[in-house]
Amino acid sequence: MVTYTFNCQLCGEFSEWHQSIKGNKQITTCPTCHAASKRVFKPPIIFQMDQTVKKQIERGMKPQLIKKQHLPSTPIGSKTKTKRPWQV
């Protein structure tokens, strides 16, 4: 679901949730006073992102494309397999 923020001149800012990004979402009606309200553009919420991705965005770094043969054989942070997988 996508959240859009709008600004009503009489009531202030409010948000709407939409299931689709299709359609024109530049103007909507205020749920309180039913006046026409324009959309407010805000930066994406990055405090909920993974720390490494967040740091790369803040530094302005571009993602790197790594080929499969250059990846490590075991995923980073994974545990080695035990003889009895039901015992952790």
C-alpha positions in Angstrom: 0.0 0.0 0.0 1.2 3.5 -0.8 0.8 6.5 1.4 0.2 9.9 -0.1 0.4 13.2 1.9 -1.9 16.1 1.0 -2.2 19.6 2.4 -5.5 21.3 3.0 -5.4 25.1 3.3 -8.0 25.0 6.1 -7.1 21.8 8.1 -3.5 21.2 7.4 -1.7 18.0 6.3 -3.4 14.5 6.1 -2.4 11.2 4.6 -4.3 8.7 2.4 -3.5 5.0 1.8 -4.0 3.6 -1.7 -3.6 0.0 -2.9 -2.5 1.1 -6.3 -0.2 3.8 -7.7 -2.2 4.1 -10.8 -4.3 7.2 -11.5 -3.9 10.9 -10.8 -3.2 11.5 -7.2 -2.2 15.2 -7.4 -5.5 16.6 -5.9 -8.0 15.0 -3.5 -10.7 16.2 -1.2 -10.0 16.8 2.5 -11.8 14.2 4.7 -12.7 16.9 7.3 -13.9 20.0 5.3 -14.1 18.4 1.8 -12.0 21.2 0.2 -9.6 20.5 -2.7 -6.1 19.6 -1.4 -2.8 19.4 -3.2 -0.3 16.6 -2.8 2.8 17.3 -0.7 6.0 15.5 -1.8 8.2 14.2 1.0 11.4 12.1 0.9 11.1 8.4 1.3 11.1 6.9 4.8 14.6 5.6 5.2 14.7 5.0 9.0 13.0 1.6 8.4 15.5 0.5 5.9 18.5 -1.9 6.4 21.4 0.1 7.8 23.8 -0.8 4.9 21.2 0.3 2.3 20.5 3.5 4.3 24.2 4.4 4.5 24.6 3.9 0.7 21.7 6.1 0.0 23.0 8.8 2.3 26.4 8.7 0.7 25.0 8.7 -2.8 26.6 5.4 -3.7 25.3 3.4 -6.6 24.5 -0.3 -6.1 27.1 -2.7 -7.5 26.2 -5.5 -9.9 28.0 -8.7 -8.8 28.0 -11.8 -11.0 26.9 -15.1 -9.5 30.4 -16.7 -9.8 31.9 -13.9 -7.6 29.5 -14.5 -4.7 30.6 -16.4 -1.6 29.7 -20.1 -1.4 27.7 -19.6 1.8 25.4 -16.6 2.3 26.8 -14.0 4.7 25.4 -14.4 8.2 24.2 -18.0 7.7 25.0 -20.7 10.1 26.6 -23.9 9.0 24.4 -26.9 8.6 24.3 -29.3 11.5 23.8 -33.1 11.4 20.4 -32.6 13.1 18.7 -29.6 11.6 15.9 -29.7 14.2 18.5 -29.0 16.9 19.6 -25.4 16.9 
